Amino acid sequence: MSTTGATADPLAALGSLPGVAESVESVRKAVDRVYGHRIMRRRSNEITSEAALRGARGSAALSGADWALEEVRRRTDFGVDAEARVMGAALRLTAEAGQLLSIWRQSPLRVLARLHLVAAASAEGQVGRPRLAGEPVDEPLVELPLPDAEEVSGRLEGLADLIIAGTSAPALVTAAVVHGELLALRPFASHNGLVARAAERIVLIGSGLDPKAVCPAEVGHAELGRASYLAALDGYVSGTPEGMAGWIAHCGRAVELGVRESTAVCEALQRGAA
């Protein structure tokens, strides 16, 4: 996303794109409904914990580890093979995201570096910092052209400046742009998809749209499917109004599906079945 132009708040300007206001309103109503559920008043901590687990499972599925939910619950060793490591990284990121909310608005680049460090679970030289010129990227599920290190640095700084300056844009718009920009840039040597979805989660929670973290967009992204996810990302990368609006709408649908998932958990708890 270009951060230059006539408007002082380019994120807010995206809210005027055709269909975006409708997506924002639809998401807000869906979130309000789950927060109004009677179970949320008494057992919100359980809903939050379950949403975190399901969100991690959804994010891992998009990065190639599509496990059944009960398998995620059952497993304790997440280092034995490539899929297990992806799942472990997703679980660590979901747990870490809630600890970084207060830092995000002041130092988003610091948060992104921390997310990558947590995902990689390693102290190797390429971990916890944006890639340098000539360094490869292990992100096989996103096959878009890879921006060079100089472009990555400039666009990350621009994105951070927007976050620090603040915006009047709806939370959905900001979260979608953060998510899309990180996927487009793939700034780290690995785990960019997982980091991008964790950053989206941080924005949705920290903005106040989903303060209890019970609307896991990652669930929705996984349910909509990898092909739909990548097609919407193509729209974001195109930079056209239609493409940008389509990506924001896709992220909105993902949040609504996350709401539906947590609503089902609320209903199960109400029936005494979970």
C-alpha positions, 0 to 999 in steps of 0.5 A: 500500500502506498502511504503517500498522497494528498490525504493525511489519513490514507487508511481512513480514505479506504473506508470510502471505497465502494462496499467497505462501509457495508462490510464494516457495519456488518462486522460491527453488528456481528461482533455486537451480537456475540458480545451480547450473548448471555454466556459472554457475561459469565464465561467470557474467559472460556470463550476467549481461550477457545477462540485462541485455540481455534484461531491458531488452528485456522492460521496454521491451516493456511500455512500448510498444517491443516489439523483437526481441532481435536488433534491440536488439543491432543498434541503436546509435541510441536517440534517433530516435523514441519507441520507440527512446527507450523502448528506450534508457531501458530499457538505461540503467536496467538498466546503472545499477541495479547501481551503486545497490545500496549506496545503496538501503537508506540512501536509496531516494528518492534512488535512485528520483530517479536512476533517473528522471533516467537514464531521461529523459536530460534535465535538464528541471524535472520530471526526477529528482523526484516530480511536483507538484500539477497536473503531468501524467503521461505513462504511457499504458499504465497507465490506473488513477486517478492519485493526487494529488501529496500522496498520492504524497509520503506513500506514497513516504515510507512506502515509503522508511521501510519499506526503511530500517527493514529487513524480514524479508519475503522478497525476492520480497514486497519487490520486488513491493511496491516495483514495485506501489507505484511503478506505482500511484503513477506518481510521476514525470512519465514513465517510471514503468513502466521505473523501477518494474521497475528498482527491482524489479530492485534489490531482487532483486539487493540482497537476495541472492536474485539477487546476480549479476543473472541472473534478469531478472523483466522478461523474465517480465513481458513474456512473461506479457503486458501484459494479465496484468500490468495485471490483476495490478496491478489486484489490487495497487491493490485492496489486498485480500488476494487482490489483493495475493497475486495480484500477488506471485504474478505477480511470482514467475512473472515471476522464474521465467520470467526464470530459465528464460530464463537457463537457456536461455542457460546451455544454449546456452553449454554446447553452444557455440552462444552 
